[in-house]
């Protein structure tokens, strides 16, 4: 682009060449100049008018500022009301969780009062809180919009309460898991489904006919009937015994051991980790036996216990004895 500049008193014409870059730079400088002038005019006219109280301009500025402040207050009040409602809902949920925690703690055997920290009053509570007035009180409930400081205090209290309930439920979960593991390691599941042929205690020995102590329970069943682990544990014995025949012993911890004797086949080896209800052997007639059955023992510290006492720990379980004594 070329710009020709001539003067009537001069015969010489000046030629200015303007490219696109210079033109864009000039327009930008013009826009900046206009914005700077507008800011100066706004600062001089409106701010000076608001400060000095010019008749017309000051009233206009006050209306604009008042409308902006009112709109800002309205938005803030709506947000505070919404937050207060959410805080109320969270508080109600925490109250329900606290009631549920009290019930669960009774089941777990934990006293919440022993682990729940007592609320500490603020340092200036004694000086700030007025003495309660005597006499009756009442009147309609007119809720006021909470302040930011009140909202911050509510949220801090709810956050601390949530952390406390999280710790409590973590403790409850650990105790319940511990109780569940203990229950899984106690032989309360019948190793063979069916009636009991001979119980724990003194009886006439089926082979010699003399009185002798029967140290377990006999489960008469057909050969090949699955034998299931009465509880989870580790197989410590899987061998053939002269009296017990093919037998398995499972260690359940805390000195508690179960023995499965007179089997026809063993399906686990020494050192295997078994779980409750897992098939470990099959009913047979090996060892000192007069017929196919499972001889089941429970030993605590190498001393035989009555297995029926453990099997009766299952809610609703009943011990059914066969009419014909087992061998």
ZALO-269327 format. One record per atom (N, C-alpha, C): residue in one letter; x, y, z. Coordinates in steps of 0.001 Angstrom, whole numbers, plus 500000, padded with zeros to 6 digits. Example, Ala and Ser with C-alpha at 12.3 -4.5 7.8 and 13.67 -1.06 7.14 Angstrom:
BEGIN
a513190494310507800 a512300495500507800 a513200496700507800 s512850497750507080 s513670498940507140 s512900500030507870 
This chain:
BEGIN
x500863498817500000 x500000500000500000 x500901501236500000 x500538502238499139 x501269503489499039 x500362504650499424 x500909505578500186 x500185506777500604 x500943507989500049 x500280508805499206 x500876509994498585 x500470511224499377 x501457512012499791 x501218513248500543 x501769514416499723 x500905515362499339 x501300516543498531 x500954517807499297 x501616518891498961 x501389520210499576 x501272521230498473 x500333522160498612 x500089523115497525 x501263524071497330 x502045524313498359 x503190525197498209 x504445524489497805 x504380523221497674 x505568522448497309 x505253521583496099 x506192521486495218 x506001520669494023 x506412519205494256 x506954518943495439 x507426517584495714 x506343516778496422 x506135515616495962 x505151514700496564 x505882513599497330 x505421513433498572 x506037512387499392 x505224511096499284 x505946510029499169 x505334508710499026 x505709507866500259 x504638507388500953 x504845506480502101 x504345505087501724 x505209504129501942 x504850502730501650 x504539502021502985 x503342501507503045 x502899500827504265 x502562499367503915 x503261498428504572 x502941497008504337 x501920496524505371 x501554495246505284 x500508494707506173 x500967494652507626 x502213494361507834 x502716494280509208 x502650495630509895 x503080496666509185 x503016498003509778 x501582498440510009 x500697498077509085 x499288498438509251 x498674497748510476 x498976496448510665 x498464495728511831 x499036496295513123 x500317496647513088 x500929497233514277 x500306498577514608 x499996499345513584 x499363500639513817 x497966500490514389 x497196499505513885 x495853499279514411 x495904498814515870 x496865497959516179 x496993497509517562 x497343498659518491 x498243499500518039 x498594500662518865 x497406501585519048 x496568501715518011 x495388502562518119 x494382501975519118 x494206500678519076 x493278500030520013 x493768500187521441 x495064499989521670 x495614500170523012 x495454501594523496 x495631502530522597 x495459503933522976 x494016504221523375 x493071503685522612 x491654503886522937 x491317503250524290 x491832502030524549 x491563501379525828 x492162502163526988 x493380502687526794 x493992503485527858 x493205504754528119 x492729505383527051 x491924506592527233 x490602506260527919 x489986505120527563 x488725504729528209 x488941504468529693 x490033503773530039 x490321503544531444 x490557504834532201 x491254505739531570 x491497507023532230 x490194507782532438 x489326507767531403 x488040508452531533 x487194507799532628 x487177506435532671 x486398505739533692 x486916506077535091 x488238506038535200 x488828506341536499 x488546507780536913 x488671508672535970 x488501510087536320 x487042510428536572 x486167509922535699 x484763510324535786 x484036509535536871 x484010508205536739 x483156507406537628 x483714507328539048 x485008507014539166 x485563506890540508 x485618508232541221 x485998509271540464 x486016510599541081 x484602511038541448 x483626510700540573 x482241511059540869 x481722510307542084 x482101509039542202 x481641508280543372 x482285508795544651 x483574509225544541 x484251509728545728 x483748511106546146 x483574511964545168 x483222513353545466 x481718513598545468 x480931512604545019 x479484512736545082 x478892513666544047 x479292513468542783 x478693514271541718 x477208513937541633 x476386514861541278 x474924514679541374 x474396513495540586 x474679513423539301 x474063512406538442 x474927511155538349 x476226511360538107 x477122510214537889 x477269509388539150 x477341510051540292 x477507509299541539 x476316508389541816 x475098508870541532 x473907508035541717 x473922506823540796 x474368507047539550 x474448505936538590 x475467504904539041 x476614505380539525 x477654504451539990 x477167503669541194 x476471504324542122 x475952503636543296 x474941502564542934 x474089502841541955 x473112501836541521 x473801500609540932 x474839500864540108 x475549499739539484 x476255498897540538 x476962499593541453 x477695498871542495 x476742498136543421 x475609498759543783 x474646498122544668 x474051496881544027 x473770496929542740 x473213495771542043 x474225494627542004 x475504494954541750 x476531493912541732 x476690493274543106 x476690494091544161 x476840493548545502 x475642492678545883 x474430493160545521 x473237492374545835 x473252491030545110 x473658491059543841 x473714489803543082 x474767488865543661 x475914489419544076 x476955488591544669 x476490487997546001 x475810488816546811 x475300488306548083 x474253487226547874 x473412487399546839 x472380486414546573 x472997485068546182 x474014485112545323 x474675483881544901 x475370483208546088 x476045484026546931 x476737483463548086 x475750482855549078 x474598483527549276 x473613483022550213 x473018481701549709 x472756481627548397 x472238480377547832 x473250479247548005 x474525479557547771 x475556478523547926 x475674478082549378 x475607479033550299 x475692478678551714 x474500477840552155 x473309478175551667 x472129477391552016 x472248475964551490 x472749475835550243 x472926474497549675 x473964473705550464 x475058474363550851 x476085473680551633 x475557473304553010 x474757474181553607 x474184473863554918 x473263472653554831 x472501472560553750 x471631471398553579 x472454470124553435 x473543470205552666 x474401469027552512 x475048468640553843 x475457469639554614 x476047469353555924 x475023468666556829 x473766469137556773 x472723468484557563 x472518467035557151 x472525466767555849 x472370465391555375 x473545464520555813 x474773465076555712 x475942464324556152 x475881464043557648 x475412465017558425 x475303464804559868 x474294463708560183 x473178463686559459 x472180462642559686 x472754461263559352 x473519461180558277 x474132459904557923 x475125459460558995 x475907460407559523 x476860460043560558 x476162459585561835 x475006460181562136 x474245459737563305 x473783458298563121 x473298457974561911 x472875456592561638 x474066455640561700 x475226456083561158 x476413455233561212 x476867455010562652 x476751456037563479 x477139455891564873 x476240454885565583 x474933454943565307 x474021453972565915 x474335452556565425 x474632452438564131 x474984451119563596 x476297450626564195 x477245451559564389 x478517451171564992 x478348450670566408 x477432451275567156 x477182450797568521 x476637449372568516 x475743449083567546 x475196447720567483 x476265446717567070 x477079447100566059 x478110446178565587 x479173445969566651 x479496447032567397 x480516446891568435 x480083445879569499 x478775445820569781 x478288444818570714 x478493443413570204 x478328443225568895 x478550441904568314 x480021441535568303 x480876442531568054 x482307442264567976 x482916442098569356 x482304442729570355 x482852442673571697 x483790443808572019 x483606444960571359 x484440446128571585 x483587447217572209 x484077447832573277 x483386448953573888 x483821450238573196 x482863450860572512 x483195452068571764 x483637453175572712 x483115453189573948 x483476454251574886 x484957454206575233 x485566453008575152 x486978452890575517 x487911453408574437 x487435453457573193 x488308453878572097 x487861455167571450 x486671455647571784 x486185456890571188 x486743458065571976 x487477458995571350 x488037460130572083 x486940461074572544 x487145461623573767 x486181462575574291 x486319463905573576 x485218464599573295 x485313465894572622 x485998466912573511 x486953467650572947 x487685468659573691 x487089470022573396 x486644470755574412 x486078472072574166 x487158473047573759 x486839474083573001 x487841475073572611 x488375475814573816 x489559476421573622 x490233477071574739 x489447478251575275 x488794478976574381 x488055480173574804 x486584479898575026 x486215478601575220 x484794478275575358 x484237478827576652 x485055478794577729 x484550479244579016 x484297480744579024 x485172481500578328 x485005482946578324 x484012483414577285 x483911482646576166 x483048483090575084 x481599482721575321 x481351481528575903 x479978481070576056 x479329481777577240 x478174482381577048 x477488483028578165 x476856482000579080 x476635482398580317 x476018481499581284 x474579481244580895 x474126479969580949 x472750479669580552 x471757480356581474 x470768480966580864 x469736481653581640 x468734480642582168 x468248480920583366 x467258480034583962 x465881480363583440 x464969479407583586 x463590479629583159 x463303478957581841 x462034479007581451 x461609478376580211 x462054479154578987 x462148478440577885 x462527479036576600 x461626478469575530 x461464479202574439 x460629478711573345 x460538479727572244 x459615479477571323 x459436480366570190 x459581479613568897 x459161480207567792 x459264479535566495 x460712479404566063 x460986478344565280 x462337478110564765 x462502478863563456 x463368479852563459 x463632480651562265 x465119480488561949 x465468479576561038 x466887479346560761 x467501480549560068 x468728480849560435 x469465481941559805 x470500481359558855 x470863482145557852 x471871481689556903 x473211481597557609 x473885480456557520 x475154480302558230 x476243481153557603 x477200481516558432 x478350482253557946 x479422481274557477 x480438481818556807 x481526480970556331 x482279480342557497 x482429481088558588 x483129480534559754 x482343479366560356 x481000479509560428 x480183478418560950 x480244477199560039 x480182477446558741 x480272476333557795 x481611475621557917 x482695476385558079 x484017475783558219 x484082474940559487 x483486475435560595 x483472474647561819 x482667473370561675 x481509473450561013 x480697472252560808 x481440471208559984 x482053471666558893 x482755470734558013 x483946470106558726 x484651470883559551 x485777470319560299 x485300469255561280 x484167469528561964 x483633468536562903 x483181467270562183 x482531467433561031 x482089466262560274 x483274465472559747 x484322466165559329 x485504465477558828 x486161464660559937 x486271465243561138 x486844464502562263 x485971463311562644 x484639463496562628 x483741462394562950 x483831461285561911 x483951461660560647 x484073460648559590 x485366459855559755 x486469460544560078 x487731459829560302 x487609458871561478 x486932459307562536 x486771458447563713 x485945457212563379 x484838457398562637 x484015456247562270 x484767455319561321 x485606455873560456 x486410455025559579 x487348454142560391 x487989454728561417 x488875453934562272 x488096452856563023 x486896453230563501 x486093452242564237 x485713451072563346 x485246451368562140 x484822450285561259 x486021449464560785 x487190450082560685 x488389449302560372 x488693448308561490 x488554448773562743 x488753447879563881 x487703446775563905 x486435447138563644 x485374446127563629 x485642445091562548 x486080445557561380 x486352444629560278 x487470443661560653 x488515444188561316 x489622443326561721 x489155442285562734 x488330442710563706 x487842441755564703 x486929440705564068 x486049441145563167 x485169440177562514 x485961439201561655 x486992439703560966 x487827438812560162 x488566437825561050 x489042438314562201 x489717437417563138 x488770436334563643 x487540436745563978 x486563435755564443 x486204434770563334 x486118435276562111 x485793434382560986 x486911433380560747 x488163433843560847 x489285432924560661 x489309431866561761 x489022432299562994 x488984431322564080 x487888430293563848 x486721430754563376 x485626429816563120 x485975428854561994 x486735429353561000 x487114428478559893 x488108427415560336 x488847427666561429 x489856426724561881 x489344425789562966 x488065425889563306 x487473424992564301 x486674423914563580 x486889422626563910 x486203421535563186 x484729421433563562 x483916422220562928 x482477422206563188 x481681421637562019 x482362421212560967 x481675420653559806 x481810419131559818 x480692418439559609 x480710416968559634 x481561416441558478 x482481415517558743 x483345414995557673 x482617414076556702 x481530413447557159 x480725412565556308 x479261412895556574 x478499413011555501 x477073413289555647 x476354411982555982 x475761411947557159 x475053410733557551 x475004410592559053 x474314409583559544 x474184409376560996 x475485408872561602 x475553408954562925 x476720408506563675 x476430407105564209 x477358406161563955 x477144404790564384 x477553404546565816 x478633405143566262 x479125404929567618 x479696406241568121 x479309406627569349 x479732407903569876 x480994407823570704 x481359408991571257 x482559409115572084 x482263408586573493 x483205407793574048 x483054407305575408 x483338405815575526 x483044405266576696 x483314403843576920 x482245402990576236 x482698401858575689 x481814400909575011 x482491399542575012 x481738398549574588 x482327397216574415 x483101397205573110 x484368396859573197 x485199396858571996 x484621395877570982 x484441396295569699 x483790395414568715 x484599394169568377 x485886394157568690 x486719393007568336 x487007392151569570 x487458392756570685 x487789391980571886 x486592391801572802 x485597392659572703 x484419392560573546 x484617393166574920 x485782393663575239 x486044394246576534 x485672395731576534 x485449396277577739 x485142397706577845 x486375398512577485 x486191399476576642 x487317400306576187 x486776401690575815 x487670402675575838 x487299404050575502 x487325404232573987 x486206404674573456 x486152405015572034 x486459406506571915 x487576406832571293 x488105408209571319 x487569409093570211 x486539408673569516 x486023409509568431 x484589409172568095 x484182409544566880 x482860409219566351 x483025408341565126 x482137407349564992 x482136406487563810 x480990406898562894 x481327407115561609 x480329407451560591 x480241406289559612 x479285405346559809 x479159404242558844 x478705404768557492 x479378404308556430 x479057404748555069 x479597403731554091 x479115403819552878 x479577402897551834 x481025403201551479 x481768402172551049 x483154402409550628 x483198403405549457 x484165404289549516 x484307405301548479 x483558406584548755 x482768406627549852 x482066407865550197 x483090408962550500 x482917410170549967 x483904411232550196 x484006411607551671 x485218411810552117 x485506412333553455 x485969413778553288 x485313414698553989 x485579416126553838 x486291416651555077 x487165417647554870 x487873418268555991 x486871419014556869 x486926418756558175 x485993419401559092 x486294420878559283 x487500421313558945 x487892422713559035 x489181422884558241 x489537424142558005 x490775424410557288 x491989424150558158 x493093423794557512 x494321423537558249 x495410422963557363 x496426422396558011 x497580421823557310 x497653420330557621 x497829419521556586 x497943418074556760 x499308417766557369 x499306417160558543 x500565416817559211 x500860415320559143 x499820414519558894 x500006413066558779 x499133412561557640 x499743411768556765 x499009411069555704 x499745409749555475 x499332408733556233 x500103407493556252 x499192406321556595 x499798405154556716 x499081403935557104 x499503403548558514 x498497403333559366 x498736403010560778 x498190401596561039 x498866400814561909 x498366399447562151 x496942399395562670 x496556400338563527 x495206400320564094 x494255401214563314 x494713402386562904 x493838403337562205 x493768403098560700 x494647402237560180 x494648402010558738 x495143403246557999 x494587403502556807 x494959404707556063 x494310405900556764 x495158406796557249 x494594407894558041 x495253409216557674 x494545410288558043 x495006411666557821 x494808412442559114 x495792413274559442 x495669414211560556 x495878415632560029 x494990416528560468 x495050417926560034 x495233418812561255 x496233419675561194 x496504420624562276 x495743421921561991 x494900422336562945 x494102423550562796 x494634424707563636 x495770424546564249 x496346425596565065 x495858425543566499 x496626426195567388 x496284426260568814 x496167424874569435 x496949423913568934 x496940422569569492 x495748421731569097 x494943422170568137 x493731421453567731 x494020420635566469 x493772419328566552 x494065418402565452 x492850417504565235 x492543417190563983 x491493416220563647 x492130415020562955 x491554413841563224 x492088412582562674 x490966411867561923 x491303411337560735 x490364410633559865 x490970409255559588 x490317408187560082 x490933406856560047 x490075405863559267 x490720404691558953 x490110403553558245 x489734403922556804 x490465404848556188 x490128405290554824 x490534404217553811 x489927404306552633 x490307403420551535 x491271404106550574 x491215405424550494 x492103406185549613 x492321407567550223 x493553408069550072 x493915409392550557 x494140410316549353 x493589411503549425 x493696412442548295 x494571413657548598 x495153413715549766 x496067414804550105 x497314414199550714 x498424414950550611 x499694414488551144 x500114415362552322 x501127414894553043 x501622415653554183 x502126417024553724 x501770418058554488 x502173419419554157 x501173420174553304 x500111419505552844 x499122420178552002 x498255421106552847 x497866422200552238 x496960423155552881 x495547422875552378 x494635422564553313 x493273422201552935 x492311423224553523 x491137423313552935 x490101424209553421 x488883423397553855 x488009424066554587 x486815423399555094 x485983422847553933 x485531421578554092 x484685420959553079 x485433420359551908 x486765420430551899 x487545419852550796 x487624418328550945 x487510417627549822 x487603416170549841 x489055415783550090 x489278415014551157 x490644414633551515 x490868413127551434 x489783412331551494 x489940410871551472 x488591410239551137 x488563408877551172 x487339408125550911 x487154407094552022 x485892406830552334 x485569405864553396 x486061404477552984 x486622403755553986 x487111402400553714 x486978401507554940 x487765400438554941 x487707399436556013 x489112398976556370 x490062399925556291 x491455399574556559 x491745399642558049 x492799398924558472 x493214398946559872 x492351398041560735 x492243398380561999 x491488397585562972 x490019397988562879 x489314397366561961 x487933397744561673 x487138396506561287 x485822396551561575 x484946395426561244 x484011395733560087 x484100396950559526 x483224397308558419 x483552398712557922 x483088399054556737 x483409400368556183 x482773401494557002 x483600402401557463 x483129403571558188 x484296404556558338 x484008405750558776 x485042406730559097 x485124406872560610 x486325406721561135 x486577407009562552 x487147408431562609 x486423409330563260 x486765410753563288 x487092411162564718 x488277411745564911 x488716412184566230 x489054413670566207 x488893414296567376 x489334415671567606 x490243415645568818 x491495416123568629 x492471416120569708 x492875417550570032 x492913417848571321 x493350419152571803 x494526418938572736 x495713419338572286 x496922419060573069 x497176417574573213 x496947416817572128 x497136415362572086 x496145414607572974 x495146415272573499 x494132414593574299 x492831414529573510 x492238413344573413 x491001413217572623 x489838413961573272 x489064414650572422 x487880415373572843 x486657414761572150 x485483415060572689 x484263414553572076 x483964415375570813 x484088414780569618 x483843415557568399 x482419416085568301 x481465415430568970 x480079415888568894 x479920417279569490 x480763417646570465 x480693418973571058 x481076420042570040 x482014419727569137 x482420420682568108 x481385420739566990 x480870419574566597 x479876419565565523 x478583420229565962 x478290420224567255 x477067420846567760 x477174422359567806 x478380422928567523 x478535424382567522 x477834425030566342 x477522424247565325 x476829424780564158 x475373425041564533 x474855426282564301 x473453426559564661 x472502425627563930 x471600425004564675 x470594424127564082 x471065422707563864 x472339422404564207 x472845421059563971 x472354420111565059 x472045418890564666 x471618417851565612 x472422416595565344 x472770415912566406 x473539414683566289 x472572413494566133 x472639412857564993 x471753411718564715 x472582410434564801 x472187409558565706 x472900408303565889 x472115407163565229 x472850406332564575 x472240405168563939 x471844404154565007 x470882403335564689 x470408402320565645 x471460401234565865 x472120400886564821 x473110399831564941 x474458400475565216 x475145400101566263 x476429400742566604 x477455400483565530 x478254401508565313 x479319401389564330 x480501400653564898 x481437400322564036 x482625399549564446 x483876400372564226 
